[in-house]
Amino acid sequence: MSDIHSTAYRYDAVCTELGVSPNPYVVKMLEKEKEDTVLMKKKGEFKENMHLYLAGNNKLLTDKRLVDQDMLVLYKTLQNNLYVTSLDLRFNNITDEGAKHLAKLIEESATLRDLNLMSNDIGPEGAEMLAKALQTNESMKSLRLTGNKIGNRGGMAFAQMLQVNTTLEALDVADCDLTIESVIALSTVLHQNKTLKALNVNRPILFTQQEETTVHYAKMLHVNTTIEEIHLQKYDMRDFGATRLAENLMQNNTLKCLNLSCNRITRDGALEISKVLKENTAIEILDLGYNRLEDDGACHIAEALKTYNTNLQTLVVSFNNIGNKGLCALADALKVNTSLKQIFIWGNKLEEPATIAFASLLESGRIKSEDTDIRAYVVDGVTKLCELNNSIRRHYYYAPSYGDDVPTWQQRGQNPRGSDVIAIKNFTTY
């Protein structure tokens, strides 16, 4: 099965074989793919693979979420399929029983590269089956399990999987109720793993305030040469943990994205992080949102941007209690620094000196409106800033189905108001 027509035919045959009715949502997505294929053929183009989008939270496409029975049908449909290489099953009602069928699909498929299971009902048992399947799989590049409560048992299973898997490049186990044992186990196996490039372990369930998990990840980043993106959000990280991270990142030349948002980092931690920026390491995206940097911390970051750093492209300092002094220092740094393209500052003390400074940057074109979360306006001669709905992970949980902000992986739906705008943007989500 190497095209959409044979895939759709196989789906109907499997439904008949199992004695179940075809799911209208799946049928609709397959029909959409047929239409797209016909349009591309008229243009002389050929489509080699397909992203099968079956997210359960898109009300413009479906009013019913997929269940475990649908996973059995999908498994039998795709087990020898060469056309479908990406499967999006986020926000459905898939439990451990459905995960069992998906694990079989992972074991038997030679072409499936991306699997998104965000916000389903998969537990520890289902996670163990998925992890076991990945031990022998040689095609999967990305797995997202965000929001599935796989717990410590599931986390340990994935740590064990990473010891033998040599193809997986991105693993997302955020909000999965991982405990300290599985979080440390994941960091430990990455001392040896040479293929994983992106890891999201946000919001573990920690019972200690000694920051052992942060120290373990810091030591891992000191020796790991493949990790390019790591998310350590909601780790209750303080200045001690930020300092340990900074010390071990000094010689790291591969990490490009560092997410430390929603922690307790203050000016002292920001000072240590600024030292990493002064070393001009490979970090391109730095998220320090929802911390406690205040003016002094922002000044430390600004100094690094103004004098030493030429690699950082995105900086997030939203909701950090930063006042005029810190915000004006960041604005002044942007006048000198030409590499920083995106900055997000909403949620700080946006008083008039700071608003004028950033309004000037927006007016001059130094910052584009799509690269920040603020917009300037004037009321009675006073410059003010309002919030724009922009962020670096804008489409992480949800993406629009119509308008000018539809990512390439999202299926375009019909605007209920009747108008339809061609998509012109493509925001990454991972």
Contacts in CASP RR format, 6 or more apart in sequence:
PFRMAT RR
TARGET T0000
AUTHOR 0000-0000-0000
METHOD contacts of the structure
MODEL  1
MSDIHSTAYRYDAVCTELGVSPNPYVVKMLEKEKEDTVLMKKKGEFKENM
HLYLAGNNKLLTDKRLVDQDMLVLYKTLQNNLYVTSLDLRFNNITDEGAK
HLAKLIEESATLRDLNLMSNDIGPEGAEMLAKALQTNESMKSLRLTGNKI
GNRGGMAFAQMLQVNTTLEALDVADCDLTIESVIALSTVLHQNKTLKALN
VNRPILFTQQEETTVHYAKMLHVNTTIEEIHLQKYDMRDFGATRLAENLM
QNNTLKCLNLSCNRITRDGALEISKVLKENTAIEILDLGYNRLEDDGACH
IAEALKTYNTNLQTLVVSFNNIGNKGLCALADALKVNTSLKQIFIWGNKL
EEPATIAFASLLESGRIKSEDTDIRAYVVDGVTKLCELNNSIRRHYYYAP
SYGDDVPTWQQRGQNPRGSDVIAIKNFTTY
1 7 0 8 1.000
1 10 0 8 1.000
1 80 0 8 1.000
1 81 0 8 1.000
1 82 0 8 1.000
1 83 0 8 1.000
2 82 0 8 1.000
2 83 0 8 1.000
3 37 0 8 1.000
3 83 0 8 1.000
4 30 0 8 1.000
4 33 0 8 1.000
4 34 0 8 1.000
4 37 0 8 1.000
4 47 0 8 1.000
4 50 0 8 1.000
4 83 0 8 1.000
5 34 0 8 1.000
6 83 0 8 1.000
7 30 0 8 1.000
7 50 0 8 1.000
7 77 0 8 1.000
7 78 0 8 1.000
7 81 0 8 1.000
7 83 0 8 1.000
7 84 0 8 1.000
8 27 0 8 1.000
8 30 0 8 1.000
8 31 0 8 1.000
8 34 0 8 1.000
10 77 0 8 1.000
10 81 0 8 1.000
11 22 0 8 1.000
11 26 0 8 1.000
11 27 0 8 1.000
11 30 0 8 1.000
11 73 0 8 1.000
11 77 0 8 1.000
12 22 0 8 1.000
14 73 0 8 1.000
14 76 0 8 1.000
14 77 0 8 1.000
15 21 0 8 1.000
15 22 0 8 1.000
15 73 0 8 1.000
17 76 0 8 1.000
18 72 0 8 1.000
18 73 0 8 1.000
18 76 0 8 1.000
20 69 0 8 1.000
20 73 0 8 1.000
23 66 0 8 1.000
23 70 0 8 1.000
23 73 0 8 1.000
24 62 0 8 1.000
24 64 0 8 1.000
25 54 0 8 1.000
25 56 0 8 1.000
25 61 0 8 1.000
25 62 0 8 1.000
25 64 0 8 1.000
25 66 0 8 1.000
26 54 0 8 1.000
26 66 0 8 1.000
26 70 0 8 1.000
26 73 0 8 1.000
26 74 0 8 1.000
28 61 0 8 1.000
28 62 0 8 1.000
29 52 0 8 1.000
29 53 0 8 1.000
29 54 0 8 1.000
29 61 0 8 1.000
29 411 0 8 1.000
32 411 0 8 1.000
33 50 0 8 1.000
33 52 0 8 1.000
36 47 0 8 1.000
37 47 0 8 1.000
40 46 0 8 1.000
40 47 0 8 1.000
48 83 0 8 1.000
49 83 0 8 1.000
49 84 0 8 1.000
49 85 0 8 1.000
49 86 0 8 1.000
49 111 0 8 1.000
50 83 0 8 1.000
50 84 0 8 1.000
50 85 0 8 1.000
50 86 0 8 1.000
51 84 0 8 1.000
51 85 0 8 1.000
51 86 0 8 1.000
51 87 0 8 1.000
51 88 0 8 1.000
51 114 0 8 1.000
51 409 0 8 1.000
52 84 0 8 1.000
52 86 0 8 1.000
52 87 0 8 1.000
52 88 0 8 1.000
53 88 0 8 1.000
53 409 0 8 1.000
53 410 0 8 1.000
53 411 0 8 1.000
54 66 0 8 1.000
54 87 0 8 1.000
54 88 0 8 1.000
54 89 0 8 1.000
54 92 0 8 1.000
55 88 0 8 1.000
55 89 0 8 1.000
55 90 0 8 1.000
55 91 0 8 1.000
55 92 0 8 1.000
56 62 0 8 1.000
56 65 0 8 1.000
56 66 0 8 1.000
56 90 0 8 1.000
56 91 0 8 1.000
56 92 0 8 1.000
57 90 0 8 1.000
57 91 0 8 1.000
57 119 0 8 1.000
57 398 0 8 1.000
58 401 0 8 1.000
58 411 0 8 1.000
60 401 0 8 1.000
60 402 0 8 1.000
60 413 0 8 1.000
60 414 0 8 1.000
60 416 0 8 1.000
61 401 0 8 1.000
61 411 0 8 1.000
61 413 0 8 1.000
65 91 0 8 1.000
65 92 0 8 1.000
65 93 0 8 1.000
66 89 0 8 1.000
66 92 0 8 1.000
66 93 0 8 1.000
66 94 0 8 1.000
67 92 0 8 1.000
67 93 0 8 1.000
67 94 0 8 1.000
68 93 0 8 1.000
68 94 0 8 1.000
68 95 0 8 1.000
68 97 0 8 1.000
68 98 0 8 1.000
68 101 0 8 1.000
71 94 0 8 1.000
71 97 0 8 1.000
71 98 0 8 1.000
71 99 0 8 1.000
71 101 0 8 1.000
71 102 0 8 1.000
72 98 0 8 1.000
72 101 0 8 1.000
74 87 0 8 1.000
74 101 0 8 1.000
74 102 0 8 1.000
74 105 0 8 1.000
75 101 0 8 1.000
75 102 0 8 1.000
75 104 0 8 1.000
75 105 0 8 1.000
78 84 0 8 1.000
78 87 0 8 1.000
78 105 0 8 1.000
78 109 0 8 1.000
78 112 0 8 1.000
79 104 0 8 1.000
79 105 0 8 1.000
79 108 0 8 1.000
79 109 0 8 1.000
80 108 0 8 1.000
81 109 0 8 1.000
81 111 0 8 1.000
82 110 0 8 1.000
82 111 0 8 1.000
83 111 0 8 1.000
84 111 0 8 1.000
84 112 0 8 1.000
85 111 0 8 1.000
85 112 0 8 1.000
85 113 0 8 1.000
85 114 0 8 1.000
86 112 0 8 1.000
86 113 0 8 1.000
86 114 0 8 1.000
86 115 0 8 1.000
86 409 0 8 1.000
87 112 0 8 1.000
87 114 0 8 1.000
87 115 0 8 1.000
87 116 0 8 1.000
88 114 0 8 1.000
88 116 0 8 1.000
88 409 0 8 1.000
89 102 0 8 1.000
89 115 0 8 1.000
89 116 0 8 1.000
89 117 0 8 1.000
89 120 0 8 1.000
90 116 0 8 1.000
90 117 0 8 1.000
90 118 0 8 1.000
90 119 0 8 1.000
90 120 0 8 1.000
90 144 0 8 1.000
91 118 0 8 1.000
91 119 0 8 1.000
91 120 0 8 1.000
92 120 0 8 1.000
93 120 0 8 1.000
93 121 0 8 1.000
94 102 0 8 1.000
94 117 0 8 1.000
94 120 0 8 1.000
94 121 0 8 1.000
94 122 0 8 1.000
95 120 0 8 1.000
95 121 0 8 1.000
95 122 0 8 1.000
95 123 0 8 1.000
96 122 0 8 1.000
96 123 0 8 1.000
96 125 0 8 1.000
96 126 0 8 1.000
96 129 0 8 1.000
98 122 0 8 1.000
99 117 0 8 1.000
99 122 0 8 1.000
99 123 0 8 1.000
99 125 0 8 1.000
99 126 0 8 1.000
99 127 0 8 1.000
99 129 0 8 1.000
99 130 0 8 1.000
100 126 0 8 1.000
100 129 0 8 1.000
102 115 0 8 1.000
102 117 0 8 1.000
102 130 0 8 1.000
103 126 0 8 1.000
103 129 0 8 1.000
103 130 0 8 1.000
103 132 0 8 1.000
103 133 0 8 1.000
104 133 0 8 1.000
105 112 0 8 1.000
106 112 0 8 1.000
106 115 0 8 1.000
106 130 0 8 1.000
106 133 0 8 1.000
106 134 0 8 1.000
106 137 0 8 1.000
106 140 0 8 1.000
107 133 0 8 1.000
107 136 0 8 1.000
107 137 0 8 1.000
109 137 0 8 1.000
109 139 0 8 1.000
110 138 0 8 1.000
110 139 0 8 1.000
111 139 0 8 1.000
112 139 0 8 1.000
112 140 0 8 1.000
113 139 0 8 1.000
113 140 0 8 1.000
113 141 0 8 1.000
113 142 0 8 1.000
114 140 0 8 1.000
114 141 0 8 1.000
114 142 0 8 1.000
114 143 0 8 1.000
115 140 0 8 1.000
115 142 0 8 1.000
115 143 0 8 1.000
115 144 0 8 1.000
116 142 0 8 1.000
116 144 0 8 1.000
117 143 0 8 1.000
117 144 0 8 1.000
117 145 0 8 1.000
117 148 0 8 1.000
118 144 0 8 1.000
118 145 0 8 1.000
118 146 0 8 1.000
118 147 0 8 1.000
118 148 0 8 1.000
118 172 0 8 1.000
118 397 0 8 1.000
119 146 0 8 1.000
119 147 0 8 1.000
119 148 0 8 1.000
119 397 0 8 1.000
120 147 0 8 1.000
120 148 0 8 1.000
121 148 0 8 1.000
122 130 0 8 1.000
122 145 0 8 1.000
122 148 0 8 1.000
122 149 0 8 1.000
122 150 0 8 1.000
123 148 0 8 1.000
123 149 0 8 1.000
123 150 0 8 1.000
123 151 0 8 1.000
123 154 0 8 1.000
124 150 0 8 1.000
124 151 0 8 1.000
124 152 0 8 1.000
124 153 0 8 1.000
124 154 0 8 1.000
124 157 0 8 1.000
126 150 0 8 1.000
126 154 0 8 1.000
127 145 0 8 1.000
127 148 0 8 1.000
127 150 0 8 1.000
127 151 0 8 1.000
127 153 0 8 1.000
127 154 0 8 1.000
127 155 0 8 1.000
127 157 0 8 1.000
127 158 0 8 1.000
128 153 0 8 1.000
128 154 0 8 1.000
128 157 0 8 1.000
130 143 0 8 1.000
130 145 0 8 1.000
130 157 0 8 1.000
131 154 0 8 1.000
131 155 0 8 1.000
131 157 0 8 1.000
131 158 0 8 1.000
131 160 0 8 1.000
131 161 0 8 1.000
132 157 0 8 1.000
132 161 0 8 1.000
134 140 0 8 1.000
134 143 0 8 1.000
134 161 0 8 1.000
134 165 0 8 1.000
134 168 0 8 1.000
135 160 0 8 1.000
135 161 0 8 1.000
135 164 0 8 1.000
135 165 0 8 1.000
137 165 0 8 1.000
137 167 0 8 1.000
138 166 0 8 1.000
138 167 0 8 1.000
139 167 0 8 1.000
140 167 0 8 1.000
140 168 0 8 1.000
141 167 0 8 1.000
141 168 0 8 1.000
141 169 0 8 1.000
141 170 0 8 1.000
142 168 0 8 1.000
142 169 0 8 1.000
142 170 0 8 1.000
142 171 0 8 1.000
142 198 0 8 1.000
142 430 0 8 1.000
143 168 0 8 1.000
143 170 0 8 1.000
143 171 0 8 1.000
143 172 0 8 1.000
144 170 0 8 1.000
144 172 0 8 1.000
144 430 0 8 1.000
145 172 0 8 1.000
145 173 0 8 1.000
145 176 0 8 1.000
146 172 0 8 1.000
146 173 0 8 1.000
146 174 0 8 1.000
146 175 0 8 1.000
146 176 0 8 1.000
146 200 0 8 1.000
147 174 0 8 1.000
147 175 0 8 1.000
147 176 0 8 1.000
148 176 0 8 1.000
149 176 0 8 1.000
149 177 0 8 1.000
150 157 0 8 1.000
150 173 0 8 1.000
150 176 0 8 1.000
150 177 0 8 1.000
150 178 0 8 1.000
151 176 0 8 1.000
151 177 0 8 1.000
151 178 0 8 1.000
151 179 0 8 1.000
151 182 0 8 1.000
151 205 0 8 1.000
152 177 0 8 1.000
152 178 0 8 1.000
152 179 0 8 1.000
152 181 0 8 1.000
152 182 0 8 1.000
153 182 0 8 1.000
154 176 0 8 1.000
154 182 0 8 1.000
155 173 0 8 1.000
155 176 0 8 1.000
155 178 0 8 1.000
155 182 0 8 1.000
155 185 0 8 1.000
155 186 0 8 1.000
156 181 0 8 1.000
156 182 0 8 1.000
156 185 0 8 1.000
158 171 0 8 1.000
158 173 0 8 1.000
158 182 0 8 1.000
158 186 0 8 1.000
159 182 0 8 1.000
159 185 0 8 1.000
159 186 0 8 1.000
159 188 0 8 1.000
159 189 0 8 1.000
160 189 0 8 1.000
161 168 0 8 1.000
162 168 0 8 1.000
162 171 0 8 1.000
162 186 0 8 1.000
162 189 0 8 1.000
162 190 0 8 1.000
162 193 0 8 1.000
162 196 0 8 1.000
163 189 0 8 1.000
163 192 0 8 1.000
163 193 0 8 1.000
165 195 0 8 1.000
166 194 0 8 1.000
166 195 0 8 1.000
167 195 0 8 1.000
168 195 0 8 1.000
168 196 0 8 1.000
169 195 0 8 1.000
169 196 0 8 1.000
169 197 0 8 1.000
169 198 0 8 1.000
170 196 0 8 1.000
170 197 0 8 1.000
170 198 0 8 1.000
170 199 0 8 1.000
170 229 0 8 1.000
170 430 0 8 1.000
171 196 0 8 1.000
171 198 0 8 1.000
171 199 0 8 1.000
171 200 0 8 1.000
172 198 0 8 1.000
172 199 0 8 1.000
172 200 0 8 1.000
172 430 0 8 1.000
173 186 0 8 1.000
173 200 0 8 1.000
173 201 0 8 1.000
174 200 0 8 1.000
174 201 0 8 1.000
174 202 0 8 1.000
174 203 0 8 1.000
174 231 0 8 1.000
174 233 0 8 1.000
175 202 0 8 1.000
175 203 0 8 1.000
177 204 0 8 1.000
177 205 0 8 1.000
178 186 0 8 1.000
178 201 0 8 1.000
178 204 0 8 1.000
178 205 0 8 1.000
179 204 0 8 1.000
179 205 0 8 1.000
179 206 0 8 1.000
179 207 0 8 1.000
180 204 0 8 1.000
180 206 0 8 1.000
180 207 0 8 1.000
180 208 0 8 1.000
180 212 0 8 1.000
180 213 0 8 1.000
182 204 0 8 1.000
183 201 0 8 1.000
183 204 0 8 1.000
183 206 0 8 1.000
183 213 0 8 1.000
183 216 0 8 1.000
184 212 0 8 1.000
184 213 0 8 1.000
184 216 0 8 1.000
186 199 0 8 1.000
186 201 0 8 1.000
187 213 0 8 1.000
187 216 0 8 1.000
187 217 0 8 1.000
187 219 0 8 1.000
187 220 0 8 1.000
188 216 0 8 1.000
188 220 0 8 1.000
190 196 0 8 1.000
190 199 0 8 1.000
190 220 0 8 1.000
190 224 0 8 1.000
190 227 0 8 1.000
191 220 0 8 1.000
191 223 0 8 1.000
191 224 0 8 1.000
193 224 0 8 1.000
193 226 0 8 1.000
194 225 0 8 1.000
194 226 0 8 1.000
195 226 0 8 1.000
196 226 0 8 1.000
196 227 0 8 1.000
197 226 0 8 1.000
197 227 0 8 1.000
197 228 0 8 1.000
197 229 0 8 1.000
198 227 0 8 1.000
198 228 0 8 1.000
198 229 0 8 1.000
198 230 0 8 1.000
198 257 0 8 1.000
198 430 0 8 1.000
199 227 0 8 1.000
199 229 0 8 1.000
199 230 0 8 1.000
199 231 0 8 1.000
200 230 0 8 1.000
200 231 0 8 1.000
200 430 0 8 1.000
201 230 0 8 1.000
201 231 0 8 1.000
201 232 0 8 1.000
202 231 0 8 1.000
202 232 0 8 1.000
202 233 0 8 1.000
202 234 0 8 1.000
202 259 0 8 1.000
203 233 0 8 1.000
203 234 0 8 1.000
204 213 0 8 1.000
204 234 0 8 1.000
204 235 0 8 1.000
206 213 0 8 1.000
206 235 0 8 1.000
206 236 0 8 1.000
209 236 0 8 1.000
211 235 0 8 1.000
211 236 0 8 1.000
211 237 0 8 1.000
211 238 0 8 1.000
211 240 0 8 1.000
211 241 0 8 1.000
211 244 0 8 1.000
213 235 0 8 1.000
214 232 0 8 1.000
214 235 0 8 1.000
214 237 0 8 1.000
214 241 0 8 1.000
214 244 0 8 1.000
214 245 0 8 1.000
215 241 0 8 1.000
215 244 0 8 1.000
217 230 0 8 1.000
217 232 0 8 1.000
217 245 0 8 1.000
218 241 0 8 1.000
218 244 0 8 1.000
218 245 0 8 1.000
218 247 0 8 1.000
218 248 0 8 1.000
218 249 0 8 1.000
219 248 0 8 1.000
220 227 0 8 1.000
221 227 0 8 1.000
221 230 0 8 1.000
221 245 0 8 1.000
221 248 0 8 1.000
221 249 0 8 1.000
221 252 0 8 1.000
221 255 0 8 1.000
222 248 0 8 1.000
222 249 0 8 1.000
222 251 0 8 1.000
222 252 0 8 1.000
224 252 0 8 1.000
224 254 0 8 1.000
225 254 0 8 1.000
226 254 0 8 1.000
227 254 0 8 1.000
227 255 0 8 1.000
228 254 0 8 1.000
228 255 0 8 1.000
228 256 0 8 1.000
228 257 0 8 1.000
229 255 0 8 1.000
229 256 0 8 1.000
229 257 0 8 1.000
229 430 0 8 1.000
230 255 0 8 1.000
230 257 0 8 1.000
230 258 0 8 1.000
230 259 0 8 1.000
231 259 0 8 1.000
232 258 0 8 1.000
232 259 0 8 1.000
232 260 0 8 1.000
232 263 0 8 1.000
233 259 0 8 1.000
233 260 0 8 1.000
233 261 0 8 1.000
233 262 0 8 1.000
233 263 0 8 1.000
234 262 0 8 1.000
234 263 0 8 1.000
235 263 0 8 1.000
236 263 0 8 1.000
236 264 0 8 1.000
237 260 0 8 1.000
237 263 0 8 1.000
237 264 0 8 1.000
237 265 0 8 1.000
238 263 0 8 1.000
238 264 0 8 1.000
238 265 0 8 1.000
238 266 0 8 1.000
239 265 0 8 1.000
239 266 0 8 1.000
239 268 0 8 1.000
239 269 0 8 1.000
239 272 0 8 1.000
242 260 0 8 1.000
242 263 0 8 1.000
242 265 0 8 1.000
242 268 0 8 1.000
242 269 0 8 1.000
242 270 0 8 1.000
242 272 0 8 1.000
242 273 0 8 1.000
243 268 0 8 1.000
243 269 0 8 1.000
243 272 0 8 1.000
245 260 0 8 1.000
245 272 0 8 1.000
245 273 0 8 1.000
246 269 0 8 1.000
246 272 0 8 1.000
246 273 0 8 1.000
246 275 0 8 1.000
246 276 0 8 1.000
247 272 0 8 1.000
249 255 0 8 1.000
249 258 0 8 1.000
249 276 0 8 1.000
249 281 0 8 1.000
249 283 0 8 1.000
250 275 0 8 1.000
250 276 0 8 1.000
250 279 0 8 1.000
250 281 0 8 1.000
252 281 0 8 1.000
252 282 0 8 1.000
253 281 0 8 1.000
253 282 0 8 1.000
254 282 0 8 1.000
255 281 0 8 1.000
255 282 0 8 1.000
255 283 0 8 1.000
256 282 0 8 1.000
256 283 0 8 1.000
256 284 0 8 1.000
256 285 0 8 1.000
257 283 0 8 1.000
257 284 0 8 1.000
257 285 0 8 1.000
257 287 0 8 1.000
258 283 0 8 1.000
258 285 0 8 1.000
258 286 0 8 1.000
258 287 0 8 1.000
259 285 0 8 1.000
259 287 0 8 1.000
260 273 0 8 1.000
260 286 0 8 1.000
260 287 0 8 1.000
260 288 0 8 1.000
260 291 0 8 1.000
261 287 0 8 1.000
261 288 0 8 1.000
261 289 0 8 1.000
261 290 0 8 1.000
261 291 0 8 1.000
261 316 0 8 1.000
262 289 0 8 1.000
262 290 0 8 1.000
262 291 0 8 1.000
263 290 0 8 1.000
263 291 0 8 1.000
264 291 0 8 1.000
264 292 0 8 1.000
265 273 0 8 1.000
265 288 0 8 1.000
265 291 0 8 1.000
265 292 0 8 1.000
265 293 0 8 1.000
266 291 0 8 1.000
266 292 0 8 1.000
266 293 0 8 1.000
266 294 0 8 1.000
266 297 0 8 1.000
267 293 0 8 1.000
267 294 0 8 1.000
267 296 0 8 1.000
267 297 0 8 1.000
267 300 0 8 1.000
269 297 0 8 1.000
270 288 0 8 1.000
270 293 0 8 1.000
270 296 0 8 1.000
270 297 0 8 1.000
270 298 0 8 1.000
270 300 0 8 1.000
270 301 0 8 1.000
271 297 0 8 1.000
271 300 0 8 1.000
273 286 0 8 1.000
273 288 0 8 1.000
273 300 0 8 1.000
273 301 0 8 1.000
274 297 0 8 1.000
274 300 0 8 1.000
274 301 0 8 1.000
274 303 0 8 1.000
274 304 0 8 1.000
275 304 0 8 1.000
276 283 0 8 1.000
277 283 0 8 1.000
277 286 0 8 1.000
277 301 0 8 1.000
277 304 0 8 1.000
277 305 0 8 1.000
277 308 0 8 1.000
277 309 0 8 1.000
277 312 0 8 1.000
278 304 0 8 1.000
278 307 0 8 1.000
278 308 0 8 1.000
278 309 0 8 1.000
279 308 0 8 1.000
280 308 0 8 1.000
280 309 0 8 1.000
280 310 0 8 1.000
280 311 0 8 1.000
281 311 0 8 1.000
282 311 0 8 1.000
283 311 0 8 1.000
283 312 0 8 1.000
284 311 0 8 1.000
284 312 0 8 1.000
284 313 0 8 1.000
284 314 0 8 1.000
285 312 0 8 1.000
285 313 0 8 1.000
285 314 0 8 1.000
285 392 0 8 1.000
286 312 0 8 1.000
286 314 0 8 1.000
286 315 0 8 1.000
286 316 0 8 1.000
287 314 0 8 1.000
287 316 0 8 1.000
287 392 0 8 1.000
288 301 0 8 1.000
288 315 0 8 1.000
288 316 0 8 1.000
288 317 0 8 1.000
288 320 0 8 1.000
289 316 0 8 1.000
289 317 0 8 1.000
289 318 0 8 1.000
289 319 0 8 1.000
289 320 0 8 1.000
289 344 0 8 1.000
290 318 0 8 1.000
290 319 0 8 1.000
290 320 0 8 1.000
291 320 0 8 1.000
292 320 0 8 1.000
292 321 0 8 1.000
293 301 0 8 1.000
293 317 0 8 1.000
293 320 0 8 1.000
293 321 0 8 1.000
293 322 0 8 1.000
294 320 0 8 1.000
294 321 0 8 1.000
294 322 0 8 1.000
294 323 0 8 1.000
295 322 0 8 1.000
295 323 0 8 1.000
295 324 0 8 1.000
295 325 0 8 1.000
295 326 0 8 1.000
295 329 0 8 1.000
297 322 0 8 1.000
297 326 0 8 1.000
298 317 0 8 1.000
298 320 0 8 1.000
298 322 0 8 1.000
298 323 0 8 1.000
298 325 0 8 1.000
298 326 0 8 1.000
298 327 0 8 1.000
298 329 0 8 1.000
298 330 0 8 1.000
299 325 0 8 1.000
299 326 0 8 1.000
299 329 0 8 1.000
301 315 0 8 1.000
301 317 0 8 1.000
301 330 0 8 1.000
302 326 0 8 1.000
302 329 0 8 1.000
302 330 0 8 1.000
302 332 0 8 1.000
302 333 0 8 1.000
303 329 0 8 1.000
303 333 0 8 1.000
305 312 0 8 1.000
305 315 0 8 1.000
305 330 0 8 1.000
305 333 0 8 1.000
305 334 0 8 1.000
305 336 0 8 1.000
305 337 0 8 1.000
305 340 0 8 1.000
306 332 0 8 1.000
306 333 0 8 1.000
306 336 0 8 1.000
306 337 0 8 1.000
309 337 0 8 1.000
309 339 0 8 1.000
310 337 0 8 1.000
310 339 0 8 1.000
311 339 0 8 1.000
312 339 0 8 1.000
312 340 0 8 1.000
313 339 0 8 1.000
313 340 0 8 1.000
313 341 0 8 1.000
313 342 0 8 1.000
314 340 0 8 1.000
314 341 0 8 1.000
314 342 0 8 1.000
314 343 0 8 1.000
314 392 0 8 1.000
315 330 0 8 1.000
315 340 0 8 1.000
315 342 0 8 1.000
315 343 0 8 1.000
315 344 0 8 1.000
316 343 0 8 1.000
316 344 0 8 1.000
316 391 0 8 1.000
316 392 0 8 1.000
317 330 0 8 1.000
317 343 0 8 1.000
317 344 0 8 1.000
317 345 0 8 1.000
317 348 0 8 1.000
318 344 0 8 1.000
318 345 0 8 1.000
318 346 0 8 1.000
318 347 0 8 1.000
318 348 0 8 1.000
318 373 0 8 1.000
319 346 0 8 1.000
319 347 0 8 1.000
319 348 0 8 1.000
320 347 0 8 1.000
320 348 0 8 1.000
321 348 0 8 1.000
321 349 0 8 1.000
322 345 0 8 1.000
322 348 0 8 1.000
322 349 0 8 1.000
323 348 0 8 1.000
323 349 0 8 1.000
323 351 0 8 1.000
323 354 0 8 1.000
324 349 0 8 1.000
324 351 0 8 1.000
324 353 0 8 1.000
324 354 0 8 1.000
326 354 0 8 1.000
327 345 0 8 1.000
327 348 0 8 1.000
327 349 0 8 1.000
327 350 0 8 1.000
327 353 0 8 1.000
327 354 0 8 1.000
327 357 0 8 1.000
327 358 0 8 1.000
328 353 0 8 1.000
328 354 0 8 1.000
328 357 0 8 1.000
330 343 0 8 1.000
330 345 0 8 1.000
331 354 0 8 1.000
331 357 0 8 1.000
331 358 0 8 1.000
331 360 0 8 1.000
331 361 0 8 1.000
332 357 0 8 1.000
333 340 0 8 1.000
334 340 0 8 1.000
334 343 0 8 1.000
334 361 0 8 1.000
334 366 0 8 1.000
334 367 0 8 1.000
335 361 0 8 1.000
335 366 0 8 1.000
341 371 0 8 1.000
342 371 0 8 1.000
342 372 0 8 1.000
342 392 0 8 1.000
343 367 0 8 1.000
343 371 0 8 1.000
343 372 0 8 1.000
344 372 0 8 1.000
344 373 0 8 1.000
344 390 0 8 1.000
344 391 0 8 1.000
344 392 0 8 1.000
345 358 0 8 1.000
345 372 0 8 1.000
345 373 0 8 1.000
345 374 0 8 1.000
346 373 0 8 1.000
346 374 0 8 1.000
346 385 0 8 1.000
346 387 0 8 1.000
348 354 0 8 1.000
350 374 0 8 1.000
350 384 0 8 1.000
350 385 0 8 1.000
352 382 0 8 1.000
352 383 0 8 1.000
355 376 0 8 1.000
355 383 0 8 1.000
355 384 0 8 1.000
355 385 0 8 1.000
356 383 0 8 1.000
358 367 0 8 1.000
358 372 0 8 1.000
358 374 0 8 1.000
358 376 0 8 1.000
358 385 0 8 1.000
359 376 0 8 1.000
359 383 0 8 1.000
359 385 0 8 1.000
361 367 0 8 1.000
362 369 0 8 1.000
362 372 0 8 1.000
362 374 0 8 1.000
362 375 0 8 1.000
362 376 0 8 1.000
363 376 0 8 1.000
369 375 0 8 1.000
369 388 0 8 1.000
370 390 0 8 1.000
370 425 0 8 1.000
371 390 0 8 1.000
372 388 0 8 1.000
372 390 0 8 1.000
373 387 0 8 1.000
373 388 0 8 1.000
373 389 0 8 1.000
373 390 0 8 1.000
373 391 0 8 1.000
374 385 0 8 1.000
374 386 0 8 1.000
374 387 0 8 1.000
374 388 0 8 1.000
375 385 0 8 1.000
375 386 0 8 1.000
375 387 0 8 1.000
375 388 0 8 1.000
376 383 0 8 1.000
376 384 0 8 1.000
376 385 0 8 1.000
377 383 0 8 1.000
377 384 0 8 1.000
377 385 0 8 1.000
377 386 0 8 1.000
378 384 0 8 1.000
393 429 0 8 1.000
394 405 0 8 1.000
394 427 0 8 1.000
394 429 0 8 1.000
395 407 0 8 1.000
395 410 0 8 1.000
395 427 0 8 1.000
395 428 0 8 1.000
395 429 0 8 1.000
396 429 0 8 1.000
396 430 0 8 1.000
399 405 0 8 1.000
399 406 0 8 1.000
399 407 0 8 1.000
399 409 0 8 1.000
399 410 0 8 1.000
399 427 0 8 1.000
399 429 0 8 1.000
400 406 0 8 1.000
400 410 0 8 1.000
401 410 0 8 1.000
401 411 0 8 1.000
401 412 0 8 1.000
401 413 0 8 1.000
402 412 0 8 1.000
402 413 0 8 1.000
402 414 0 8 1.000
402 415 0 8 1.000
402 420 0 8 1.000
402 421 0 8 1.000
403 415 0 8 1.000
403 420 0 8 1.000
403 421 0 8 1.000
403 423 0 8 1.000
404 421 0 8 1.000
404 422 0 8 1.000
404 423 0 8 1.000
404 424 0 8 1.000
404 425 0 8 1.000
405 423 0 8 1.000
405 425 0 8 1.000
405 427 0 8 1.000
406 412 0 8 1.000
406 423 0 8 1.000
406 425 0 8 1.000
407 423 0 8 1.000
407 425 0 8 1.000
407 426 0 8 1.000
407 427 0 8 1.000
407 428 0 8 1.000
407 429 0 8 1.000
408 423 0 8 1.000
408 426 0 8 1.000
409 429 0 8 1.000
412 420 0 8 1.000
412 423 0 8 1.000
414 420 0 8 1.000
415 421 0 8 1.000
END
